[in-house]
């Protein structure tokens, strides 16, 4: 008889986590969800202490996974904007659920009230 965990198809879960796993990807998606269109410098400012290399890598990964769209306008210097793709937008109910859970379970000691 198979163990219960052997009946579970883990691949779809692993795929989803691979797209959004890590500290910065979810935060980038969050800010693009809230602000809709952002330039690189705006994303960097919103994230705070992310390094240039890390942000650049995560944006490239999110673009390669078709979760965000990078639009470059011609000019000197070129203007680049990022926004959620349709695939990225389809993740927003999941992100909204995580935000709601965070609001419901946020420790009072971290809110500055405790």
Backbone as XML, in Angstrom:
<?xml version="1.0"?>
<chain id="A" units="angstrom">
  <residue number="1" name="UNK">
    <atom name="N" x="0.845" y="-1.181" z="0.000"/>
    <atom name="CA" x="0.000" y="0.000" z="0.000"/>
    <atom name="C" x="0.890" y="1.244" z="0.000"/>
  </residue>
  <residue number="2" name="UNK">
    <atom name="N" x="0.528" y="2.232" z="-0.829"/>
    <atom name="CA" x="1.300" y="3.464" z="-0.909"/>
    <atom name="C" x="1.022" y="4.346" z="0.303"/>
  </residue>
  <residue number="3" name="UNK">
    <atom name="N" x="2.075" y="5.038" z="0.720"/>
    <atom name="CA" x="1.900" y="6.036" z="1.775"/>
    <atom name="C" x="1.075" y="7.194" z="1.209"/>
  </residue>
  <residue number="4" name="UNK">
    <atom name="N" x="0.283" y="7.897" z="2.052"/>
    <atom name="CA" x="-0.582" y="8.984" z="1.559"/>
    <atom name="C" x="0.177" y="10.048" z="0.765"/>
  </residue>
  <residue number="5" name="UNK">
    <atom name="N" x="1.401" y="10.354" z="1.154"/>
    <atom name="CA" x="2.154" y="11.396" z="0.448"/>
    <atom name="C" x="2.571" y="10.965" z="-0.950"/>
  </residue>
  <residue number="6" name="UNK">
    <atom name="N" x="2.585" y="9.679" z="-1.232"/>
    <atom name="CA" x="2.945" y="9.200" z="-2.566"/>
    <atom name="C" x="1.815" y="9.417" z="-3.566"/>
  </residue>
  <residue number="7" name="UNK">
    <atom name="N" x="0.599" y="9.634" z="-3.090"/>
    <atom name="CA" x="-0.549" y="9.862" z="-3.959"/>
    <atom name="C" x="-0.680" y="11.330" z="-4.347"/>
  </residue>
  <residue number="8" name="UNK">
    <atom name="N" x="0.039" y="12.201" z="-3.678"/>
    <atom name="CA" x="-0.063" y="13.637" z="-3.919"/>
    <atom name="C" x="0.811" y="14.031" z="-5.104"/>
  </residue>
  <residue number="9" name="UNK">
    <atom name="N" x="0.227" y="14.770" z="-6.016"/>
    <atom name="CA" x="0.994" y="15.264" z="-7.155"/>
    <atom name="C" x="1.602" y="16.610" z="-6.748"/>
  </residue>
  <residue number="10" name="UNK">
    <atom name="N" x="2.872" y="16.597" z="-6.389"/>
    <atom name="CA" x="3.554" y="17.761" z="-5.849"/>
    <atom name="C" x="4.076" y="18.708" z="-6.930"/>
  </residue>
  <residue number="11" name="UNK">
    <atom name="N" x="4.203" y="18.240" z="-8.154"/>
    <atom name="CA" x="4.824" y="19.043" z="-9.215"/>
    <atom name="C" x="4.159" y="20.401" z="-9.435"/>
  </residue>
  <residue number="12" name="UNK">
    <atom name="N" x="2.821" y="20.496" z="-9.496"/>
    <atom name="CA" x="2.215" y="21.817" z="-9.684"/>
    <atom name="C" x="2.540" y="22.786" z="-8.542"/>
  </residue>
  <residue number="13" name="UNK">
    <atom name="N" x="2.550" y="22.281" z="-7.327"/>
    <atom name="CA" x="2.917" y="23.119" z="-6.180"/>
    <atom name="C" x="4.365" y="23.573" z="-6.305"/>
  </residue>
  <residue number="14" name="UNK">
    <atom name="N" x="5.262" y="22.650" z="-6.617"/>
    <atom name="CA" x="6.679" y="22.996" z="-6.767"/>
    <atom name="C" x="6.875" y="24.026" z="-7.873"/>
  </residue>
  <residue number="15" name="UNK">
    <atom name="N" x="6.131" y="23.879" z="-8.963"/>
    <atom name="CA" x="6.214" y="24.840" z="-10.061"/>
    <atom name="C" x="5.807" y="26.234" z="-9.589"/>
  </residue>
  <residue number="16" name="UNK">
    <atom name="N" x="4.675" y="26.322" z="-8.923"/>
    <atom name="CA" x="4.192" y="27.622" z="-8.447"/>
    <atom name="C" x="5.191" y="28.259" z="-7.478"/>
  </residue>
  <residue number="17" name="UNK">
    <atom name="N" x="5.703" y="27.478" z="-6.557"/>
    <atom name="CA" x="6.669" y="28.001" z="-5.587"/>
    <atom name="C" x="7.950" y="28.438" z="-6.286"/>
  </residue>
  <residue number="18" name="UNK">
    <atom name="N" x="8.358" y="27.724" z="-7.319"/>
    <atom name="CA" x="9.583" y="28.105" z="-8.031"/>
    <atom name="C" x="9.436" y="29.465" z="-8.705"/>
  </residue>
  <residue number="19" name="UNK">
    <atom name="N" x="8.225" y="29.824" z="-9.102"/>
    <atom name="CA" x="7.994" y="31.107" z="-9.757"/>
    <atom name="C" x="7.997" y="32.279" z="-8.787"/>
  </residue>
  <residue number="20" name="UNK">
    <atom name="N" x="7.531" y="32.040" z="-7.566"/>
    <atom name="CA" x="7.355" y="33.153" z="-6.627"/>
    <atom name="C" x="8.172" y="33.005" z="-5.356"/>
  </residue>
  <residue number="21" name="UNK">
    <atom name="N" x="8.962" y="31.935" z="-5.263"/>
    <atom name="CA" x="9.728" y="31.676" z="-4.050"/>
    <atom name="C" x="10.816" y="32.709" z="-3.808"/>
  </residue>
  <residue number="22" name="UNK">
    <atom name="N" x="11.239" y="32.806" z="-2.581"/>
    <atom name="CA" x="12.280" y="33.746" z="-2.203"/>
    <atom name="C" x="11.692" y="35.050" z="-1.710"/>
  </residue>
  <residue number="23" name="UNK">
    <atom name="N" x="12.540" y="35.849" z="-1.130"/>
    <atom name="CA" x="12.088" y="37.086" z="-0.497"/>
    <atom name="C" x="11.597" y="38.137" z="-1.485"/>
  </residue>
  <residue number="24" name="UNK">
    <atom name="N" x="12.294" y="38.359" z="-2.568"/>
    <atom name="CA" x="12.036" y="39.541" z="-3.380"/>
    <atom name="C" x="10.954" y="39.379" z="-4.434"/>
  </residue>
  <residue number="25" name="UNK">
    <atom name="N" x="10.752" y="38.196" z="-4.953"/>
    <atom name="CA" x="9.776" y="38.037" z="-6.037"/>
    <atom name="C" x="8.359" y="38.405" z="-5.598"/>
  </residue>
  <residue number="26" name="UNK">
    <atom name="N" x="7.947" y="37.907" z="-4.453"/>
    <atom name="CA" x="6.598" y="38.215" z="-3.964"/>
    <atom name="C" x="6.457" y="39.707" z="-3.683"/>
  </residue>
  <residue number="27" name="UNK">
    <atom name="N" x="7.504" y="40.319" z="-3.159"/>
    <atom name="CA" x="7.442" y="41.754" z="-2.869"/>
    <atom name="C" x="7.367" y="42.567" z="-4.157"/>
  </residue>
  <residue number="28" name="UNK">
    <atom name="N" x="8.124" y="42.174" z="-5.170"/>
    <atom name="CA" x="8.054" y="42.860" z="-6.467"/>
    <atom name="C" x="6.651" y="42.735" z="-7.035"/>
  </residue>
  <residue number="29" name="UNK">
    <atom name="N" x="6.097" y="41.537" z="-7.022"/>
    <atom name="CA" x="4.734" y="41.325" z="-7.515"/>
    <atom name="C" x="3.723" y="42.154" z="-6.722"/>
  </residue>
  <residue number="30" name="UNK">
    <atom name="N" x="3.914" y="42.226" z="-5.407"/>
    <atom name="CA" x="3.021" y="43.024" z="-4.548"/>
    <atom name="C" x="3.009" y="44.482" z="-4.998"/>
  </residue>
  <residue number="31" name="UNK">
    <atom name="N" x="4.202" y="45.062" z="-5.179"/>
    <atom name="CA" x="4.266" y="46.478" z="-5.549"/>
    <atom name="C" x="3.717" y="46.722" z="-6.949"/>
  </residue>
  <residue number="32" name="UNK">
    <atom name="N" x="3.953" y="45.809" z="-7.871"/>
    <atom name="CA" x="3.388" y="45.972" z="-9.209"/>
    <atom name="C" x="1.872" y="45.810" z="-9.185"/>
  </residue>
  <residue number="33" name="UNK">
    <atom name="N" x="1.377" y="45.019" z="-8.266"/>
    <atom name="CA" x="-0.073" y="44.868" z="-8.082"/>
    <atom name="C" x="-0.657" y="46.179" z="-7.562"/>
  </residue>
  <residue number="34" name="UNK">
    <atom name="N" x="0.022" y="46.784" z="-6.607"/>
    <atom name="CA" x="-0.489" y="48.009" z="-5.988"/>
    <atom name="C" x="-0.311" y="49.236" z="-6.879"/>
  </residue>
  <residue number="35" name="UNK">
    <atom name="N" x="0.838" y="49.371" z="-7.520"/>
    <atom name="CA" x="1.133" y="50.576" z="-8.303"/>
    <atom name="C" x="0.924" y="50.387" z="-9.808"/>
  </residue>
  <residue number="36" name="UNK">
    <atom name="N" x="0.695" y="49.179" z="-10.252"/>
    <atom name="CA" x="0.400" y="48.804" z="-11.637"/>
    <atom name="C" x="1.580" y="48.950" z="-12.596"/>
  </residue>
  <residue number="37" name="UNK">
    <atom name="N" x="2.148" y="50.134" z="-12.718"/>
    <atom name="CA" x="3.300" y="50.355" z="-13.601"/>
    <atom name="C" x="4.375" y="51.062" z="-12.788"/>
  </residue>
  <residue number="38" name="UNK">
    <atom name="N" x="5.576" y="50.481" z="-12.810"/>
    <atom name="CA" x="6.671" y="51.072" z="-12.040"/>
    <atom name="C" x="7.966" y="51.031" z="-12.840"/>
  </residue>
  <residue number="39" name="UNK">
    <atom name="N" x="8.777" y="52.032" z="-12.627"/>
    <atom name="CA" x="10.115" y="52.037" z="-13.193"/>
    <atom name="C" x="11.046" y="51.319" z="-12.218"/>
  </residue>
  <residue number="40" name="UNK">
    <atom name="N" x="12.208" y="50.930" z="-12.722"/>
    <atom name="CA" x="13.184" y="50.197" z="-11.909"/>
    <atom name="C" x="13.475" y="50.933" z="-10.600"/>
  </residue>
  <residue number="41" name="UNK">
    <atom name="N" x="13.757" y="52.227" z="-10.684"/>
    <atom name="CA" x="14.116" y="52.996" z="-9.493"/>
    <atom name="C" x="12.975" y="53.039" z="-8.477"/>
  </residue>
  <residue number="42" name="UNK">
    <atom name="N" x="11.740" y="53.052" z="-8.949"/>
    <atom name="CA" x="10.588" y="53.049" z="-8.040"/>
    <atom name="C" x="10.469" y="51.712" z="-7.315"/>
  </residue>
  <residue number="43" name="UNK">
    <atom name="N" x="10.718" y="50.631" z="-8.042"/>
    <atom name="CA" x="10.669" y="49.305" z="-7.416"/>
    <atom name="C" x="11.771" y="49.199" z="-6.372"/>
  </residue>
  <residue number="44" name="UNK">
    <atom name="N" x="12.966" y="49.640" z="-6.728"/>
    <atom name="CA" x="14.102" y="49.574" z="-5.802"/>
    <atom name="C" x="13.809" y="50.378" z="-4.539"/>
  </residue>
  <residue number="45" name="UNK">
    <atom name="N" x="13.248" y="51.556" z="-4.693"/>
    <atom name="CA" x="12.907" y="52.396" z="-3.542"/>
    <atom name="C" x="11.831" y="51.734" z="-2.680"/>
  </residue>
  <residue number="46" name="UNK">
    <atom name="N" x="10.831" y="51.148" z="-3.314"/>
    <atom name="CA" x="9.747" y="50.494" z="-2.569"/>
    <atom name="C" x="10.254" y="49.298" z="-1.768"/>
  </residue>
  <residue number="47" name="UNK">
    <atom name="N" x="11.233" y="48.571" z="-2.312"/>
    <atom name="CA" x="11.749" y="47.375" z="-1.635"/>
    <atom name="C" x="12.722" y="47.703" z="-0.504"/>
  </residue>
  <residue number="48" name="UNK">
    <atom name="N" x="13.345" y="48.837" z="-0.579"/>
    <atom name="CA" x="14.277" y="49.200" z="0.491"/>
    <atom name="C" x="15.681" y="48.686" z="0.252"/>
  </residue>
  <residue number="49" name="UNK">
    <atom name="N" x="16.104" y="47.702" z="1.024"/>
    <atom name="CA" x="17.521" y="47.303" z="1.037"/>
    <atom name="C" x="17.894" y="46.208" z="0.033"/>
  </residue>
  <residue number="50" name="UNK">
    <atom name="N" x="17.190" y="46.081" z="-1.062"/>
    <atom name="CA" x="17.566" y="45.113" z="-2.095"/>
    <atom name="C" x="18.762" y="45.664" z="-2.878"/>
  </residue>
  <residue number="51" name="UNK">
    <atom name="N" x="19.692" y="44.787" z="-3.239"/>
    <atom name="CA" x="20.845" y="45.225" z="-4.033"/>
    <atom name="C" x="20.450" y="45.349" z="-5.499"/>
  </residue>
  <residue number="52" name="UNK">
    <atom name="N" x="21.222" y="46.122" z="-6.230"/>
    <atom name="CA" x="20.975" y="46.294" z="-7.669"/>
    <atom name="C" x="21.022" y="44.943" z="-8.380"/>
  </residue>
  <residue number="53" name="UNK">
    <atom name="N" x="22.032" y="44.140" z="-8.072"/>
    <atom name="CA" x="22.195" y="42.834" z="-8.729"/>
    <atom name="C" x="21.007" y="41.915" z="-8.425"/>
  </residue>
  <residue number="54" name="UNK">
    <atom name="N" x="20.582" y="41.873" z="-7.174"/>
    <atom name="CA" x="19.467" y="41.010" z="-6.784"/>
    <atom name="C" x="18.176" y="41.451" z="-7.470"/>
  </residue>
  <residue number="55" name="UNK">
    <atom name="N" x="17.898" y="42.759" z="-7.447"/>
    <atom name="CA" x="16.676" y="43.253" z="-8.084"/>
    <atom name="C" x="16.701" y="42.987" z="-9.580"/>
  </residue>
  <residue number="56" name="UNK">
    <atom name="N" x="17.806" y="43.253" z="-10.204"/>
    <atom name="CA" x="17.939" y="43.015" z="-11.637"/>
    <atom name="C" x="17.703" y="41.545" z="-11.973"/>
  </residue>
  <residue number="57" name="UNK">
    <atom name="N" x="18.305" y="40.648" z="-11.195"/>
    <atom name="CA" x="18.122" y="39.206" z="-11.417"/>
    <atom name="C" x="16.674" y="38.781" z="-11.230"/>
  </residue>
  <residue number="58" name="UNK">
    <atom name="N" x="16.038" y="39.260" z="-10.164"/>
    <atom name="CA" x="14.657" y="38.856" z="-9.879"/>
    <atom name="C" x="13.699" y="39.384" z="-10.944"/>
  </residue>
  <residue number="59" name="UNK">
    <atom name="N" x="13.926" y="40.612" z="-11.413"/>
    <atom name="CA" x="13.088" y="41.148" z="-12.486"/>
    <atom name="C" x="13.247" y="40.318" z="-13.758"/>
  </residue>
  <residue number="60" name="UNK">
    <atom name="N" x="14.471" y="39.918" z="-14.074"/>
    <atom name="CA" x="14.709" y="39.082" z="-15.256"/>
    <atom name="C" x="14.029" y="37.727" z="-15.114"/>
  </residue>
  <residue number="61" name="UNK">
    <atom name="N" x="14.087" y="37.137" z="-13.915"/>
    <atom name="CA" x="13.438" y="35.844" z="-13.678"/>
    <atom name="C" x="11.922" y="35.958" z="-13.806"/>
  </residue>
  <residue number="62" name="UNK">
    <atom name="N" x="11.350" y="37.011" z="-13.221"/>
    <atom name="CA" x="9.901" y="37.201" z="-13.306"/>
    <atom name="C" x="9.464" y="37.438" z="-14.751"/>
  </residue>
  <residue number="63" name="UNK">
    <atom name="N" x="10.284" y="38.150" z="-15.500"/>
    <atom name="CA" x="9.981" y="38.372" z="-16.917"/>
    <atom name="C" x="10.105" y="37.063" z="-17.705"/>
  </residue>
  <residue number="64" name="UNK">
    <atom name="N" x="11.154" y="36.295" z="-17.451"/>
    <atom name="CA" x="11.356" y="35.016" z="-18.143"/>
    <atom name="C" x="10.222" y="34.041" z="-17.842"/>
  </residue>
  <residue number="65" name="UNK">
    <atom name="N" x="9.660" y="34.114" z="-16.644"/>
    <atom name="CA" x="8.551" y="33.250" z="-16.255"/>
    <atom name="C" x="7.198" y="33.827" z="-16.677"/>
  </residue>
  <residue number="66" name="UNK">
    <atom name="N" x="7.243" y="34.942" z="-17.396"/>
    <atom name="CA" x="6.044" y="35.585" z="-17.955"/>
    <atom name="C" x="5.078" y="36.097" z="-16.891"/>
  </residue>
  <residue number="67" name="UNK">
    <atom name="N" x="5.594" y="36.469" z="-15.706"/>
    <atom name="CA" x="4.747" y="37.040" z="-14.669"/>
    <atom name="C" x="4.706" y="38.559" z="-14.753"/>
  </residue>
  <residue number="68" name="UNK">
    <atom name="N" x="5.763" y="39.151" z="-15.308"/>
    <atom name="CA" x="5.787" y="40.592" z="-15.501"/>
    <atom name="C" x="6.204" y="40.893" z="-16.936"/>
  </residue>
  <residue number="69" name="UNK">
    <atom name="N" x="5.903" y="42.114" z="-17.341"/>
    <atom name="CA" x="6.296" y="42.588" z="-18.666"/>
    <atom name="C" x="7.229" y="43.777" z="-18.474"/>
  </residue>
  <residue number="70" name="UNK">
    <atom name="N" x="8.311" y="43.747" z="-19.220"/>
    <atom name="CA" x="9.284" y="44.851" z="-19.227"/>
    <atom name="C" x="9.093" y="45.585" z="-20.543"/>
  </residue>
  <residue number="71" name="UNK">
    <atom name="N" x="8.766" y="46.867" z="-20.445"/>
    <atom name="CA" x="8.558" y="47.675" z="-21.654"/>
    <atom name="C" x="9.603" y="48.777" z="-21.681"/>
  </residue>
  <residue number="72" name="UNK">
    <atom name="N" x="10.393" y="48.782" z="-22.746"/>
    <atom name="CA" x="11.442" y="49.783" z="-22.892"/>
    <atom name="C" x="11.041" y="50.789" z="-23.963"/>
  </residue>
  <residue number="73" name="UNK">
    <atom name="N" x="11.059" y="52.062" z="-23.591"/>
    <atom name="CA" x="10.756" y="53.138" z="-24.524"/>
    <atom name="C" x="12.068" y="53.665" z="-25.091"/>
  </residue>
  <residue number="74" name="UNK">
    <atom name="N" x="12.107" y="53.976" z="-26.376"/>
    <atom name="CA" x="13.350" y="54.500" z="-26.947"/>
    <atom name="C" x="13.670" y="55.879" z="-26.379"/>
  </residue>
  <residue number="75" name="UNK">
    <atom name="N" x="14.920" y="56.169" z="-26.308"/>
    <atom name="CA" x="15.360" y="57.462" z="-25.806"/>
    <atom name="C" x="16.700" y="57.319" z="-25.130"/>
  </residue>
  <residue number="76" name="UNK">
    <atom name="N" x="17.260" y="58.460" z="-24.763"/>
    <atom name="CA" x="18.536" y="58.465" z="-24.060"/>
    <atom name="C" x="18.352" y="59.269" z="-22.788"/>
  </residue>
  <residue number="77" name="UNK">
    <atom name="N" x="18.449" y="58.670" z="-21.623"/>
    <atom name="CA" x="18.561" y="57.227" z="-21.418"/>
    <atom name="C" x="17.216" y="56.551" z="-21.690"/>
  </residue>
  <residue number="78" name="UNK">
    <atom name="N" x="17.236" y="55.245" z="-21.993"/>
    <atom name="CA" x="15.963" y="54.563" z="-22.269"/>
    <atom name="C" x="15.099" y="54.513" z="-21.007"/>
  </residue>
  <residue number="79" name="UNK">
    <atom name="N" x="13.809" y="54.678" z="-21.204"/>
    <atom name="CA" x="12.847" y="54.587" z="-20.103"/>
    <atom name="C" x="12.298" y="53.165" z="-20.092"/>
  </residue>
  <residue number="80" name="UNK">
    <atom name="N" x="12.359" y="52.515" z="-18.930"/>
    <atom name="CA" x="11.890" y="51.144" z="-18.802"/>
    <atom name="C" x="10.810" y="51.093" z="-17.728"/>
  </residue>
  <residue number="81" name="UNK">
    <atom name="N" x="9.699" y="50.454" z="-18.048"/>
    <atom name="CA" x="8.611" y="50.259" z="-17.097"/>
    <atom name="C" x="8.303" y="48.776" z="-16.968"/>
  </residue>
  <residue number="82" name="UNK">
    <atom name="N" x="7.845" y="48.405" z="-15.787"/>
    <atom name="CA" x="7.456" y="47.028" z="-15.490"/>
    <atom name="C" x="5.999" y="47.015" z="-15.064"/>
  </residue>
  <residue number="83" name="UNK">
    <atom name="N" x="5.293" y="45.961" z="-15.467"/>
    <atom name="CA" x="3.917" y="45.774" z="-15.023"/>
    <atom name="C" x="3.575" y="44.290" z="-15.081"/>
  </residue>
  <residue number="84" name="UNK">
    <atom name="N" x="2.498" y="43.924" z="-14.421"/>
    <atom name="CA" x="2.082" y="42.522" z="-14.375"/>
    <atom name="C" x="1.536" y="42.081" z="-15.726"/>
  </residue>
  <residue number="85" name="UNK">
    <atom name="N" x="1.897" y="40.867" z="-16.120"/>
    <atom name="CA" x="1.295" y="40.242" z="-17.299"/>
    <atom name="C" x="-0.059" y="39.659" z="-16.884"/>
  </residue>
  <residue number="86" name="UNK">
    <atom name="N" x="-0.782" y="39.134" z="-17.850"/>
    <atom name="CA" x="-2.048" y="38.463" z="-17.507"/>
    <atom name="C" x="-1.780" y="37.271" z="-16.584"/>
  </residue>
  <residue number="87" name="UNK">
    <atom name="N" x="-0.708" y="36.548" z="-16.844"/>
    <atom name="CA" x="-0.341" y="35.420" z="-15.976"/>
    <atom name="C" x="-0.026" y="35.926" z="-14.572"/>
  </residue>
  <residue number="88" name="UNK">
    <atom name="N" x="0.696" y="37.041" z="-14.485"/>
    <atom name="CA" x="1.003" y="37.635" z="-13.181"/>
    <atom name="C" x="-0.255" y="38.102" z="-12.467"/>
  </residue>
  <residue number="89" name="UNK">
    <atom name="N" x="-1.159" y="38.718" z="-13.217"/>
    <atom name="CA" x="-2.422" y="39.182" z="-12.627"/>
    <atom name="C" x="-3.238" y="38.008" z="-12.091"/>
  </residue>
  <residue number="90" name="UNK">
    <atom name="N" x="-3.104" y="36.848" z="-12.729"/>
    <atom name="CA" x="-3.865" y="35.687" z="-12.269"/>
    <atom name="C" x="-3.390" y="35.190" z="-10.904"/>
  </residue>
  <residue number="91" name="UNK">
    <atom name="N" x="-2.204" y="35.616" z="-10.490"/>
    <atom name="CA" x="-1.680" y="35.273" z="-9.161"/>
    <atom name="C" x="-2.200" y="36.198" z="-8.060"/>
  </residue>
  <residue number="92" name="UNK">
    <atom name="N" x="-2.798" y="37.311" z="-8.426"/>
    <atom name="CA" x="-3.173" y="38.311" z="-7.441"/>
    <atom name="C" x="-4.200" y="37.842" z="-6.415"/>
  </residue>
  <residue number="93" name="UNK">
    <atom name="N" x="-5.160" y="36.985" z="-6.762"/>
    <atom name="CA" x="-6.034" y="36.461" z="-5.697"/>
    <atom name="C" x="-5.247" y="35.684" z="-4.635"/>
  </residue>
  <residue number="94" name="UNK">
    <atom name="N" x="-4.207" y="34.984" z="-5.055"/>
    <atom name="CA" x="-3.354" y="34.263" z="-4.103"/>
    <atom name="C" x="-2.617" y="35.268" z="-3.218"/>
  </residue>
  <residue number="95" name="UNK">
    <atom name="N" x="-2.054" y="36.301" z="-3.842"/>
    <atom name="CA" x="-1.348" y="37.332" z="-3.095"/>
    <atom name="C" x="-2.296" y="38.057" z="-2.140"/>
  </residue>
  <residue number="96" name="UNK">
    <atom name="N" x="-3.509" y="38.301" z="-2.600"/>
    <atom name="CA" x="-4.502" y="38.964" z="-1.755"/>
    <atom name="C" x="-4.845" y="38.087" z="-0.546"/>
  </residue>
  <residue number="97" name="UNK">
    <atom name="N" x="-4.947" y="36.794" z="-0.746"/>
    <atom name="CA" x="-5.211" y="35.880" z="0.371"/>
    <atom name="C" x="-4.066" y="35.891" z="1.373"/>
  </residue>
  <residue number="98" name="UNK">
    <atom name="N" x="-2.837" y="35.942" z="0.885"/>
    <atom name="CA" x="-1.672" y="36.003" z="1.776"/>
    <atom name="C" x="-1.691" y="37.313" z="2.562"/>
  </residue>
  <residue number="99" name="UNK">
    <atom name="N" x="-2.035" y="38.419" z="1.887"/>
    <atom name="CA" x="-2.118" y="39.718" z="2.577"/>
    <atom name="C" x="-3.193" y="39.681" z="3.663"/>
  </residue>
  <residue number="100" name="UNK">
    <atom name="N" x="-4.332" y="39.133" z="3.349"/>
    <atom name="CA" x="-5.420" y="39.030" z="4.321"/>
    <atom name="C" x="-4.990" y="38.189" z="5.515"/>
  </residue>
  <residue number="101" name="UNK">
    <atom name="N" x="-4.355" y="37.057" z="5.249"/>
    <atom name="CA" x="-3.862" y="36.207" z="6.328"/>
    <atom name="C" x="-2.869" y="36.991" z="7.189"/>
  </residue>
  <residue number="102" name="UNK">
    <atom name="N" x="-1.985" y="37.739" z="6.552"/>
    <atom name="CA" x="-1.010" y="38.544" z="7.289"/>
    <atom name="C" x="-1.676" y="39.578" z="8.184"/>
  </residue>
  <residue number="103" name="UNK">
    <atom name="N" x="-2.724" y="40.233" z="7.662"/>
    <atom name="CA" x="-3.459" y="41.210" z="8.477"/>
    <atom name="C" x="-4.113" y="40.542" z="9.685"/>
  </residue>
  <residue number="104" name="UNK">
    <atom name="N" x="-4.668" y="39.369" z="9.478"/>
    <atom name="CA" x="-5.378" y="38.675" z="10.548"/>
    <atom name="C" x="-4.442" y="38.114" z="11.610"/>
  </residue>
  <residue number="105" name="UNK">
    <atom name="N" x="-3.206" y="37.813" z="11.250"/>
    <atom name="CA" x="-2.292" y="37.148" z="12.176"/>
    <atom name="C" x="-1.052" y="37.966" z="12.513"/>
  </residue>
  <residue number="106" name="UNK">
    <atom name="N" x="-1.014" y="39.221" z="12.088"/>
    <atom name="CA" x="0.150" y="40.067" z="12.333"/>
    <atom name="C" x="0.321" y="40.275" z="13.834"/>
  </residue>
  <residue number="107" name="UNK">
    <atom name="N" x="1.485" y="39.935" z="14.378"/>
    <atom name="CA" x="1.686" y="40.079" z="15.833"/>
    <atom name="C" x="1.654" y="41.546" z="16.255"/>
  </residue>
  <residue number="108" name="UNK">
    <atom name="N" x="0.895" y="41.822" z="17.279"/>
    <atom name="CA" x="0.786" y="43.181" z="17.789"/>
    <atom name="C" x="2.153" y="43.738" z="18.195"/>
  </residue>
  <residue number="109" name="UNK">
    <atom name="N" x="3.033" y="42.870" z="18.623"/>
    <atom name="CA" x="4.366" y="43.317" z="19.061"/>
    <atom name="C" x="5.179" y="43.888" z="17.904"/>
  </residue>
  <residue number="110" name="UNK">
    <atom name="N" x="4.855" y="43.531" z="16.661"/>
    <atom name="CA" x="5.580" y="44.044" z="15.503"/>
    <atom name="C" x="4.948" y="45.320" z="14.944"/>
  </residue>
  <residue number="111" name="UNK">
    <atom name="N" x="3.757" y="45.649" z="15.366"/>
    <atom name="CA" x="3.044" y="46.787" z="14.798"/>
    <atom name="C" x="3.429" y="48.104" z="15.434"/>
  </residue>
  <residue number="112" name="UNK">
    <atom name="N" x="4.248" y="48.075" z="16.471"/>
    <atom name="CA" x="4.617" y="49.303" z="17.154"/>
    <atom name="C" x="3.616" y="49.694" z="18.221"/>
  </residue>
  <residue number="113" name="UNK">
    <atom name="N" x="2.547" y="48.901" z="18.364"/>
    <atom name="CA" x="1.515" y="49.193" z="19.364"/>
    <atom name="C" x="1.795" y="48.498" z="20.690"/>
  </residue>
  <residue number="114" name="UNK">
    <atom name="N" x="2.630" y="47.438" z="20.608"/>
    <atom name="CA" x="2.862" y="46.624" z="21.792"/>
    <atom name="C" x="4.032" y="47.035" z="22.624"/>
  </residue>
</chain>
